[in-house]
Amino acid sequence: MDAFLSESDGDNRMPSYGRVAVAAVVGNEDGAHFVSSQLYQALNDVGFTIIANGVTYWAGEAMQSTNFVDIKEIPETVVSATRMLAANCVHLARLLKTTPYPGSR
């Protein structure tokens, strides 16, 4: 992302303006919150738009060591959160394509 920090279009917007960002994180809940906060601050700094419910994560059972790749079935809470994330992402991307952010001319 640092590669385009000095780039802008004719309306003085970085190439990432009008782009939507989401994240999927695996880890403990505190870690997932920390990772998404750091990631989203960086994405916001360069102009990406973060959707509502823009992160989905699987934290596993409390005090257990089961890895996501080892579970037999994805929990419904993860499935529904990820579906909402995808729907919100598509919705916002369509809105931004139809009505982009104004420039700063």
C-alpha positions as CSV (number, residue, x, y, z in Angstrom):
1,M,0.0,0.0,0.0
2,D,2.9,2.4,0.6
3,A,3.7,2.1,-3.1
4,F,0.8,4.4,-4.0
5,L,0.8,6.8,-1.1
6,S,2.0,9.6,-3.4
7,E,-0.3,8.7,-6.3
8,S,-3.6,10.4,-6.9
9,D,-6.2,10.8,-9.6
10,G,-7.5,14.0,-11.1
11,D,-9.7,14.6,-8.1
12,N,-6.7,14.2,-5.7
13,R,-7.8,10.8,-4.5
14,M,-5.5,7.8,-3.9
15,P,-6.0,4.7,-6.1
16,S,-7.7,2.9,-3.2
17,Y,-10.6,5.4,-2.9
18,G,-13.8,3.8,-3.8
19,R,-12.4,0.4,-2.9
20,V,-13.9,-1.7,-0.1
21,A,-11.9,-3.7,2.4
22,V,-12.8,-6.7,4.6
23,A,-10.8,-9.1,6.7
24,A,-11.0,-12.7,7.9
25,V,-9.0,-13.5,11.0
26,V,-8.3,-16.7,12.8
27,G,-7.1,-16.6,16.4
28,N,-8.3,-15.7,19.9
29,E,-10.9,-13.0,20.2
30,D,-8.6,-10.3,21.6
31,G,-6.1,-11.1,18.9
32,A,-8.7,-10.9,16.2
33,H,-9.9,-7.5,17.5
34,F,-6.3,-6.2,17.7
35,V,-5.4,-7.5,14.2
36,S,-8.5,-6.0,12.6
37,S,-8.0,-2.7,14.4
38,Q,-4.4,-2.4,13.1
39,L,-5.3,-3.6,9.6
40,Y,-8.3,-1.3,9.3
41,Q,-6.4,1.8,10.5
42,A,-3.8,1.1,7.8
43,L,-6.4,0.5,5.2
44,N,-8.3,3.7,6.1
45,D,-5.1,5.7,6.1
46,V,-4.7,5.0,2.4
47,G,-8.3,5.5,1.4
48,F,-10.0,2.1,1.6
49,T,-13.6,2.0,2.8
50,I,-14.4,-0.4,5.7
51,I,-17.9,-1.9,5.6
52,A,-20.2,-2.4,8.5
53,N,-19.3,-5.8,10.2
54,G,-16.1,-5.7,8.1
55,V,-14.3,-8.5,9.9
56,T,-15.1,-12.1,10.5
57,Y,-13.2,-14.3,12.7
58,W,-13.1,-17.7,14.4
59,A,-11.8,-17.8,17.9
60,G,-12.6,-21.4,18.7
61,E,-13.7,-22.7,22.1
62,A,-12.4,-20.8,25.1
63,M,-9.3,-22.3,26.7
64,Q,-8.9,-24.9,23.9
65,S,-6.2,-25.5,21.2
66,T,-8.3,-26.6,18.3
67,N,-7.2,-25.0,15.0
68,F,-9.7,-23.9,12.4
69,V,-8.3,-26.3,9.8
70,D,-9.0,-29.2,12.3
71,I,-12.7,-28.6,12.9
72,K,-15.1,-30.9,11.0
73,E,-17.8,-28.3,10.4
74,I,-17.7,-24.5,10.3
75,P,-19.8,-23.1,13.1
76,E,-23.0,-21.4,12.1
77,T,-22.0,-18.1,13.8
78,V,-19.0,-17.9,11.5
79,V,-21.0,-18.8,8.4
80,S,-23.7,-16.2,9.1
81,A,-21.1,-13.5,10.0
82,T,-19.2,-14.2,6.8
83,R,-22.4,-14.1,4.7
84,M,-23.3,-10.7,6.2
85,L,-19.7,-9.5,5.6
86,A,-19.9,-10.5,1.9
87,A,-23.4,-9.0,1.4
88,N,-22.3,-5.7,3.0
89,C,-19.2,-5.7,0.9
90,V,-21.1,-6.1,-2.3
91,H,-23.7,-3.6,-1.3
92,L,-21.1,-0.9,-0.4
93,A,-19.0,-1.6,-3.5
94,R,-22.1,-1.1,-5.7
95,L,-23.0,2.2,-3.9
96,L,-19.4,3.5,-4.3
97,K,-19.4,2.6,-8.0
98,T,-22.6,4.4,-8.6
99,T,-21.8,7.4,-6.4
100,P,-18.1,7.7,-5.8
101,Y,-16.6,9.9,-3.1
102,P,-16.1,13.5,-4.2
103,G,-12.6,14.7,-4.9
104,S,-10.9,17.6,-3.2
105,R,-10.5,20.0,-6.1
